[in-house]
Amino acid sequence: MAVTHDVPPQLDELVSTAHRIRTAIESVIEGKSDAVRLTLTVLLSEGHLLIEDVPGVGKTMLAKALARSIDCPVRRVQFTPDLLPSDITGVSAYNQQTREFEFKPGPIFANIVVGDEINRASPKTQSALLECMEEHQVTVDGDTYRLDAPFMVIATQNPIEMEGTYPLPEAQRDRFTARVAMGYPEPTAELEMLDVHGGTSPLDELEPVATTAEVRALIEAVRGVYVSQAVKKYAIDLVVATRHSPDLRLGASPRSTLQLVRAARAHAALAGRDYVIPDDLQDLAIPVLAHRLLPSVEAQGQRRLPEHVVSELVRRVPVPETRAS
Amino acid sequence: MRLTIASGAAAFTAAFLLSPLFGGGNWFWTSLGAVLAVMGAGLLSSRLALPAWAAPLVGLAVTWIYLTFAFTSDKAWALLVPTKESVVELVRLLGVGWADIQRYAAPVPDTEGITLLTASGVALIAIVVDLFAVRLRRAALAGLPLLALAMVPATILPDPISWPAFILAALGFIGLLVADGHERVGRWGRAVLVRRTRVPAGPPAAGSMPANGLRLSGKRIGFAAIAMAVLLPALLPAMEPVSFFTFGVGGTGAGRGNSISIPNPIANLKGQLELPEPQEVLSYTNSDNIPRYLRIYALDTFDGQQFGMTEPKGAPQNRTDNGPLPEPTGLGAGTPKKNVVTDIRISDQIERLAFLPLPYPPRQIQVDGDWRADVDTLMVFSTREEAAGLEYQVQTSEPQPTADLLDSIGDREPNVDPRYLEVPDSLSPEVRQLAADLTAEAGSRYEAAVTLQRFFTTDGGFTYNLRTQGHSASALRDFLLRDRAGYCEQFAASMAVLARLVGIPSRVAIGYTGGVQLAGRWSVGTNDSHSWPELYFEGVGWLPFEPTPAGAAGQGSARVPEYSQPRPEATAVATAAPTSGASSVADDTPQDPQARRNIRELEAEGQAAAGTVDVDESMPLIGMIGIGAAALALVLLIPAAIRLVTRTRRVRSLGRDDAEPSGDRAATASPGRQPSAVVAAWAELDDLLYDYGIARVPSESPRALARRLAEQYELEDDPAAALASIAAAVERVLYARNPGRIGPMRQDLRTVRKALAAWVPRGRRVRAVLLPPSTLRRLRGFGERLLDGFDLLETIRLRWTAAQKGS
């Protein structure tokens, strides 16, 4: 090879730590390395993950496995139709001894929050997550409480066609960095699953492989990944393309540009690179952008999903080049 | 409204093409007025919604009123309304104008009559254009009358149409088409068109968007067409426009060999004589310091109106550098001759002179370039060279006949080509009668010739006058029987015709008189342009005669040859022969056979190399085709050459890194240098793939490209690694903060090329070398940028217009 390149030491560390976490998760989830990789990418880019699929393919398992493999406070919220916003953020309760209102933190006060079946709760409750996810803070009765870093919401949801579900509002969807579909496992992976985890729950055996501090350091390292102007411009081109596509009623927001580049940084770092290349953006375009987009009526009529539109846009938008050609 | 104005403008801009025909500027303003009048009539017709057939009538009426106002307002009622007197005056002026046009050669002075004719002509064209474009809505057809207008100067003048005037006229026509398109689109509402500019140009300026794209592309096509029309003929030397419009010359040739373009000699002659400031054309010295006529053309055919020239033929063996020229026709050994050596220098200012001015008869010429002699007339010409600035030496052996000698020829039948005796049957019987009457008493052909010359110079009462009588069929009769005024052309032609009528072969020579002596050299100017008849006498050959009056009242420097002077009686004029003959003619007779033998030898040589003789005439044609094909091939190979140069440059820039002592520090210290090599490698790879037809998709990153190629073409490990290495290097240079050290890529590139070439079909590979698509793409890109530039200009203009409207 003609190219030699020195990888910064913190990246080395990042790669090995990430590898540890990945291995841990994959010991629980068979044959879903793409989803696992994406989960890690979102974690390192300080984002939130939406796992969407039909019941029983391991959505919750993935969320819990990630939570388990990191030694940090993890809370799990089962979203039900009667769940209230205060059940998530916490309430101010009157303390009779001190004769004062005291804040009882809700399950949101953790490093990793697993929101199970998020679309079973009413939009009102879903909206309680808005502030937490974007600003990493909770405001109850006029008091604002900071959330600890890292803070990640991993939500699972059933496809909206399922009964008893409320679709997530656009504003809520826009706050998730990426959406991942689990998909059914390969037959071999399913067989192995039966063999290995037939009797016991694999989660029980999962030991944390990384500390909160380590994860924080990883996030710090990811922030240092270089994004050239050309690549930034490419990200903008991609996002802008969704806004001009005739197949889409709603394009991607500027927030999505930000999250796309952040996720690309993490993606590059996980590959051991300290700079982002267009391939990072291309790989992430569908998970990061597709769930925010609303197809136009025509596209719906033709059963063209936003995923298809995005992948077509990726094929169309030229990659940045510095040479004048 | 718009269309009416555009059609008027088109007619007027086309009228600019006429400007070289005129000496003054009156016609311009009058024609402008006429066009404006027609435009006014057109607007009136549109306003009144007159039927299509009525509009031209209105136009004619308005034009009539305008012309009445402009030319005969004093005879009109209230300056405008035509009366009987004004109509009579107008018709008279038209007649005068017609006569003037017949009389003058271009450029004509703008007399009132000519101005009237021009203005009415332009007005007629404008009316027809208006009819086609506005009434019948066939704007493209309106190009025909405009073309007719453009043909006028093209056919009359030897010069090609001047390109600025052509551009102006073409723009006028395009303006008409644009206006027509605009009306057409406007009638249907807004055109839904997308501008090709990729940059979203913000909110469209209200109201200015419809049909923009259409107009833009139309303009582009128009400009491109004009540019091509102007530039292409300039690039193709063979398409010299002059040769299409030659007059009075050629036509009877078999059409073989190289054609030469000859401007109308007679028109030139007239133009030169009328130049206000005579310019020096050439100067010469000769061995006996006697001025001699220098002949350029010999016109041999007479069509009843004017003399014309059979296309001369220059066989390769008659090249001037092949020794002596062919024998002068009819010059027998018995005639005393005088050898003269003349050194001639042509002025640099002379344009498009492809014939050498020479004293007759030339025997040998020393001149640079490919000049050939026409066997029959001994005109010396070239199809490639021009005479401007040329210096050459010519030896002549001038026949020195005496009157007695010529008389002694008696009635020996002339042995020449019958075309020198041809006179069309349509020639007026009065002229035939005149010839017969004049020569009734002459005892011999020679005597007849002398009588004819005397008729012109003294007996006939002719006067010298530069106002010509034109070339109509009646011009000859008018000159001989009625006006008896003209200049050398009429005199020469008339005498030649009369000579033919009495059985003397004749032709008209055009060239220069001997000029005046200045500081030891004979200087010949444009005012010495001249035309004279040459008459043929068996045994002596062609002899010049001089019917044109000489001196202040005639052609200043014309000289009457001694042998043609009328003799009082048969006296001892023979003394003239010894005086001139003794000094220099002594060695003539022995030289003659010598010269002839030389020519024979040459002929023999020519026949020996039979193959070359056969193809001699067509050689130039084949050569031309060959040269053309070679030029075409060269043009076609330009992309290949560009590709080669680009590749070499890129490979060299790769090599530079090769030679550079590697080291991280050095690499990072000069970031500008590293990328250039990588960028070169990447560009080269990109072009290579494009040439091989497996081009990179624009959305394909270097890494993805390498992966795809490796999979698609099942590359071996080596090439795959080389490809990956190039891709990685490119990726780093393009996207990484610090590209790090990058090793040489020349070898990698070669490996990849080889591996890919194995997959690409041979035809594709050959094409990649000979006609590389990547270069064509680059050229196209260049064109795109050019068009983008036009777009930018257009946008600026639109903004400006919008701003104007807004303020």
Interface residues (C-beta under 8 A of the other chain):
Chain A: M1 A2 V3 T4 H5 D6 Y226 S228 A230 V231 D274 Y275 V276 I277 P278 D279 Q282 V314 R315 R316 V317 P318 V319 P320 E321 T322 R323 S325
Chain B: P675 V679 W682 A683 D686 V697 P698 S699 E700 S701 R703 A704 A721 A724 S725 I726 A728 A729 E731 R732 V733 L734 Y735 A736 R737 G740 R741 I742 G743 P744 M745 D748 G781
